[in-house]
Amino acid sequence: MRVVRYLLQNPMSLFGLLLLLAFVLIAVFAPLLAPPTEFQLSPYDTPRAGFWATPQPPSPEARFGTTQGQYDIYYAVIWGTRTAFKIGLGVVIISALIGTAIGAIAAYYGGIIDELLMRLVDVFLAVPFLIAALVLTVILGKGLVPIIVALTAFGWMGYARVVRSEILRIREMDYVSAARAYGASDLRLIVLHILPNAFFPVLVLATMATGSMVLSASALSFLGVGTEEGYADWGNLIAYSRNWIVGQAGNPFQFWYTLVFPGAAIFLFVLAWNLVGDALRDVLDPRHQV
């Protein structure tokens, strides 16, 4: 009830939740909103209306227009929603699991184990995130799996630090000492008694990081090392529009649709996750409660 009451009293949080729900519905009903054709090997292969270099404006056949190479923008935006959820949730879930495990072990055992694991975290934090992900993606090749692996490899450190700080506080509490006195094993203490009470900061961090990971994946696709050509991905659409951001002389916004529709999808998706993350932080973190 406290969460519902907060959402009703905070229009921005409610807007973020409704916006996120809209993206969920688009992803679920993508086969109905943009039905694949029988000639596609995969529903994520964006249909083409030809091979002309010049983009075509919105029309009854292509609601949002076409990119260079005549890829259907509407189809790619709809199915790109599923791609965004796959990347965002996939990276965040795996990163959270890795970071939580490392942070929990470091905080619980302390000493030399804590020092070694935290120095490992510092080494990874010292590497520029996007550049490191770019290099690793080039090595692994194009595709969703290489993108998820690259972003996960350099995206788990924040979770490790958050979990470590929470467990350093929780492990000295009376209920943990009582469970230890009753003979609970280290694994049982960490998994059943400590981690559940350190879960909420991780949830807030994961929620706010989901949009950021989709933004990073779009950057990789824009730079040409993300998904394959023609794959339904918002970053790919932005890459196709780079030569058409400025139209012809006297009509600079001639090809506006090549950038506006995929750009709006990325912007609204990231905004939705950030607003939901802010709402969860305000509701779950006592330090932000009045």
C-alpha positions, 0 to 999 in steps of 0.5 A, a space after each residue: 500500500 505504501 508503494 501504491 500510495 507513493 505512485 499515486 502521489 508522485 505523477 512522474 513515478 506513475 508516468 514512468 511505470 505506465 511508460 514501462 508497461 507500454 513497452 512491455 505490451 509492445 514487446 508482448 504483442 509485437 507479432 500482432 503489431 508488426 507481423 513477420 512475413 513468410 520470407 523472413 528467416 527470423 522475426 528479428 530480420 527487418 523487412 526491406 522494400 527495395 535496395 535504394 540508398 535514399 530513405 523514403 518518407 512515411 506511407 501506408 506501406 511503411 508507417 514510419 518510413 524506411 532507412 537507407 537500404 529500405 529497411 522498415 522503420 516501424 517494424 524495426 522499432 516494434 521488434 527492437 523493443 524485444 531486443 532492448 528487453 533482452 539486452 537490458 534484462 540479460 545484462 543486468 541479471 547476469 551482472 547482478 548475480 556476479 557482482 552480488 556473489 563477489 561482494 557478498 564473499 568479500 564482505 562476509 569473509 573480509 581480510 585478504 579475500 576482501 582486499 583481493 576481490 576489491 582490488 579486482 573491482 578497482 582494476 575493472 572500474 579503471 577501464 573505460 566502460 564503453 571502450 572496453 565493451 567496444 573492444 571485447 565486442 569486436 573480438 567476439 563478433 556481432 550479435 546479441 550474445 557478444 553484446 551481452 557478454 561484453 556489457 556484462 564483463 564490465 558492468 558487474 562492479 557496481 553491484 559488488 560494491 553496493 552488496 559489500 557495503 550493505 553486508 558489512 553493515 548487516 553482518 554485525 547485527 544481532 540476528 546474524 550473530 544469533 543464527 551463527 550461534 545456532 550453528 548456521 553454515 556460512 552459505 546459509 547465513 549469506 543466502 538466507 539471512 544476509 542477502 535478502 536484507 541487502 536485496 533492495 539497493 541491488 534492485 534499485 541499482 539494477 532498475 536504473 542500470 537497465 536503461 543505461 545498458 540498452 543505451 550502451 548497446 545502441 552505441 555499440 550498434 551505432 559504431 558498427 560492432 553491435 547487432 548484424 545488419 538488418 537486425 531489429 535494433 534501435 541502435 542499428 536504425 540510428 546508424 542508418 540515419 547518420 548520413 541523413 541527419 541533415 537533408 538537402 539544401 533548403 530542406 534540412 529536416 527532409 529525412 527527420 523520420 530516420 532519426 526521430 522514431 528510433 531516437 524517441 524509442 531509446 529516449 523513452 525506454 531509458 526514461 521509463 527505467 530511470 523514473 521507475 528506479 527513482 520511485 523504488 529508491 524513494 520507497 525502499 530506501 529509508 534515507 529518502 523517506 520523510 
